[in-house]
Amino acid sequence: MYSVKFNIKNIYLVIVIFMFMQCETYDYDKSYSKGGKQSRRDTQSEIISKRATSNIDQAAQSVVQVVASYVNETYASSGSGSIIDQYHILTNFHVINNSGKISNEIIVWLANPDLTQPPVQYVNGIVQVYDESADLAIIKTQTRIPRNHLEITGESSPKAGGQITIIGFPSLGSNTITFSQGIVSGFMNVNGVDLIKTDCEVNRGNSGGIAVDENNQIIGVPTAVNIDADTGGRLGLIVPAKYCVRLIHKSQE
C-alpha cells in the first residue's frame, strides 16, 4: 500500500487550475444569455455613432434638387433645397433667378430613399417669397411633399473651428446626394449680411442645400464660394439660419 501525503498548498493550486479550465474568455463587447447563445450588445460609442448617422441620413432625406427653367428660354438653373413643411422648399434666390427674371417653371426632385441613387420622384412648384439681399427664396409646391421636413430654428450658434457637414446636389456629384465635411473657418459681413466661412467643398449645385453642425443642428444654407485666382484657395460661404427663419415667417404671413 502506498501512502500519499497531501500538501494543502498543492490542493489549493489544483482547485484553482480546475476552475480556470472551466471558464471561457469573456468579450466585454458581447453579452451572453443563460442558454449559452452569444448576442450582440452595442457599446455606448457605437450607439452614439449610429444615432448620429441616422440623424444625418434623415436630414439628407429632406434635401432636394431644384431645377428652374424659364418660359421661351433654353436656359435652366439647378441647385439644392430643403423641405421646411409639407408644401414649402427653402433654397437660394440665385437658383430660381436668371438675370433678374424669376423662374416660373420649377421642378423639385426628392431625394431617393436609397441615397446612393439619383432622385426618381418630383413635384412642381412656384416661387412664393424671396429675400434677394440674403440670397434666399421659398418655393411653394402644387402637391403635398411625401417627406419629413427639417426644423430650422436659428438657435444654433456655430463657433469658429466647429465641425460642419454640407448636404446637397453638386453638379459634379453624378446627380446623387453628396456630403462634404469641414469646419467653420470664420465669419464675415457682406453688404450688411452676416455669412459663415467654411473650408467645406461648396460646388455649383450645392447652393440652397443645408449645413449642419456636429449635433446635426442646421446652421444655414450654403450659397457661394470665394476663389482666389492667384493661389487657387477656396472658401465656401453659408447664409446663417437666422435669415432662413426670418423668410419662413414671412411666407406664413
C-alpha positions in Angstrom: 0.0 0.0 0.0 1.2 3.4 -0.9 0.8 6.3 1.4 0.1 9.7 -0.1 0.9 12.9 1.7 -1.2 15.9 0.7 0.1 19.4 0.9 -2.6 22.0 1.5 -0.9 24.4 -0.9 -0.9 21.8 -3.7 -4.6 21.1 -3.2 -5.4 24.8 -3.4 -3.4 25.1 -6.7 -5.2 22.1 -8.2 -8.6 23.6 -7.4 -7.7 27.0 -9.0 -6.4 25.3 -12.2 -9.6 23.3 -12.5 -11.8 26.3 -12.1 -9.8 28.3 -14.7 -10.1 25.4 -17.2 -13.9 25.6 -16.8 -14.1 29.3 -17.6 -14.4 30.9 -21.1 -12.8 34.1 -22.2 -15.3 37.0 -21.9 -15.6 39.6 -24.6 -16.7 42.8 -23.0 -18.3 44.0 -26.2 -20.7 41.0 -26.1 -23.4 39.7 -23.8 -24.2 36.1 -23.1 -27.6 34.5 -22.4 -28.2 31.8 -19.9 -28.7 29.4 -22.8 -25.2 29.9 -23.8 -26.0 31.7 -27.1 -24.0 34.7 -27.9 -25.9 38.0 -28.6 -24.6 41.4 -29.8 -24.6 44.4 -27.5 -23.6 47.8 -28.8 -21.1 49.8 -26.8 -22.0 53.3 -25.9 -19.8 54.8 -28.6 -21.4 52.6 -31.2 -24.9 53.7 -30.1 -23.9 57.4 -30.3 -22.4 56.8 -33.8 -25.5 55.0 -35.1 -27.7 57.8 -33.8 -25.6 60.4 -35.5 -25.6 58.5 -38.7 -29.3 58.1 -38.5 -29.9 61.8 -37.9 -27.7 62.9 -40.8 -29.4 60.4 -43.1 -32.8 61.7 -42.0 -31.6 65.3 -42.7 -30.4 64.1 -46.2 -33.8 62.7 -47.0 -35.2 66.3 -46.6 -32.7 67.8 -49.0 -34.0 68.2 -52.6 -32.7 69.1 -56.1 -34.2 72.2 -57.6 -34.4 72.7 -61.4 -35.7 76.1 -62.5 -36.5 76.9 -66.1 -37.9 79.9 -67.9 -40.6 80.2 -70.5 -39.4 80.7 -74.1 -35.8 80.2 -72.9 -33.5 77.2 -73.2 -31.6 78.2 -70.1 -32.2 76.3 -66.9 -30.5 76.6 -63.5 -30.2 73.9 -60.9 -29.3 73.8 -57.2 -30.4 72.3 -53.9 -33.1 73.0 -51.4 -34.6 71.7 -48.2 -38.2 70.7 -47.2 -39.4 73.0 -44.5 -43.0 71.8 -44.4 -45.4 69.7 -46.5 -45.7 72.4 -49.2 -42.6 74.6 -49.0 -39.0 74.3 -50.1 -36.2 76.6 -48.9 -33.4 77.4 -51.5 -31.1 80.2 -52.7 -32.5 83.1 -54.6 -30.0 82.8 -57.3 -31.1 79.2 -58.0 -34.6 80.5 -59.2 -33.4 83.7 -60.7 -31.8 84.4 -64.1 -30.6 87.9 -64.8 -33.4 89.4 -62.8 -36.1 87.1 -64.1 -37.8 84.7 -61.7 -38.4 81.2 -62.8 -42.0 80.2 -63.4 -41.3 76.5 -64.1 -39.8 74.8 -61.2 -39.3 71.0 -60.6 -38.3 69.8 -57.2 -36.7 66.4 -57.3 -37.0 64.5 -54.0 -34.0 62.5 -52.6 -34.1 58.8 -53.3 -34.7 56.7 -50.1 -31.6 54.9 -51.3 -29.1 57.8 -51.0 -26.7 56.1 -53.4 -29.2 56.5 -56.3 -30.5 59.6 -58.2 -34.0 61.1 -57.4 -36.9 59.4 -59.1 -39.8 61.4 -57.7 -40.6 65.1 -58.2 -43.2 67.8 -57.5 -43.8 71.1 -59.3 -43.7 74.4 -57.6 -43.6 78.2 -57.9 -41.7 80.9 -56.1 -43.7 82.2 -53.2 -41.4 84.7 -51.4 -37.7 85.6 -51.5 -35.0 87.8 -49.9 -32.6 88.9 -52.6 -30.2 90.5 -50.1 -29.7 87.3 -48.2 -29.9 85.2 -51.4 -32.8 83.1 -50.1 -36.2 82.0 -51.6 -39.1 79.8 -50.7 -40.8 77.6 -53.3 -44.5 76.6 -52.8 -45.3 73.2 -54.3 -48.5 72.3 -56.1 -48.9 69.0 -54.3 -48.0 67.7 -50.8 -44.4 66.6 -50.4 -44.3 63.0 -49.1 -41.2 63.5 -47.0 -40.3 64.6 -43.5 -39.4 68.3 -43.1 -36.5 70.0 -41.4 -36.7 72.1 -38.2 -34.8 75.3 -38.7 -34.8 77.3 -35.5 -31.9 79.7 -35.9 -30.9 78.8 -32.3 -27.7 77.0 -33.2 -24.6 79.3 -32.9 -21.7 77.9 -34.8 -18.3 78.5 -33.3 -15.1 79.0 -35.3 -13.3 75.7 -35.7 -16.5 73.7 -35.2 -17.2 70.7 -37.4 -19.9 71.0 -40.1 -21.4 69.0 -42.9 -22.9 70.3 -46.1 -25.6 68.3 -47.9 -26.7 68.9 -51.4 -26.7 68.0 -55.1 -23.5 69.5 -56.6 -23.2 69.3 -60.4 -20.0 67.1 -60.0 -21.9 64.7 -57.8 -23.4 62.5 -60.5 -26.9 63.6 -59.7 -26.8 61.8 -56.3 -26.9 63.5 -52.9 -23.5 64.4 -51.7 -22.0 65.1 -48.2 -18.9 67.3 -47.6 -17.3 68.0 -44.3 -15.1 70.7 -42.9 -15.0 73.3 -40.2 -16.4 76.8 -39.6 -13.5 78.9 -40.8 -14.8 82.2 -39.5 -17.3 84.9 -40.2 -17.7 87.9 -42.4 -20.3 90.5 -43.4 -21.1 91.4 -47.0 -23.4 94.3 -47.8 -25.0 94.1 -44.3 -25.5 90.3 -44.4 -23.7 88.1 -42.0 -22.0 85.0 -43.5 -20.3 81.9 -42.2 -17.0 81.0 -43.8 -16.1 77.3 -44.3 -13.4 75.1 -45.8 -16.2 72.6 -46.8 -16.4 71.9 -50.5 -19.1 74.1 -51.9 -19.6 73.5 -55.6 -22.1 74.6 -58.3 -25.4 72.9 -57.4 -24.8 72.8 -53.7 -26.4 76.2 -53.4 -29.6 76.1 -51.4 -28.8 72.9 -49.6 -28.1 72.7 -45.8 -25.2 73.0 -43.5 -25.4 71.2 -40.1 -23.1 71.2 -37.1 -21.7 68.2 -35.2 -25.1 67.9 -33.4 -26.9 67.8 -36.7 -28.5 71.2 -36.0 -29.0 73.3 -39.1 -26.7 76.3 -39.1 -27.6 77.7 -42.5 -27.7 77.4 -46.3 -24.5 77.1 -48.4 -24.7 79.8 -51.0 -21.4 80.7 -52.7 -17.7 80.1 -52.9 -14.8 82.6 -52.9 -11.9 81.5 -55.1 -8.5 83.2 -55.2 -7.4 83.1 -58.8 -3.7 83.5 -57.8 -3.4 80.8 -55.2 -6.4 78.6 -56.0 -7.7 79.0 -52.5 -11.4 78.4 -51.8 -13.7 79.4 -49.0 -17.4 78.5 -49.0 -20.0 80.9 -47.7 -23.1 79.9 -45.7 -26.1 82.1 -45.0 -26.9 81.7 -41.3 -30.2 80.1 -40.2 -31.5 83.3 -38.7 -32.1 84.7 -42.2 -33.9 81.4 -43.1 -36.2 81.7 -40.1 -37.0 85.3 -41.0 -38.1 84.4 -44.5 -40.0 81.3 -43.3 -42.0 83.6 -41.0 -42.7 85.9 -43.9 -44.0 83.1 -46.0 -46.5 82.3 -43.3 -48.0 85.8 -43.0 
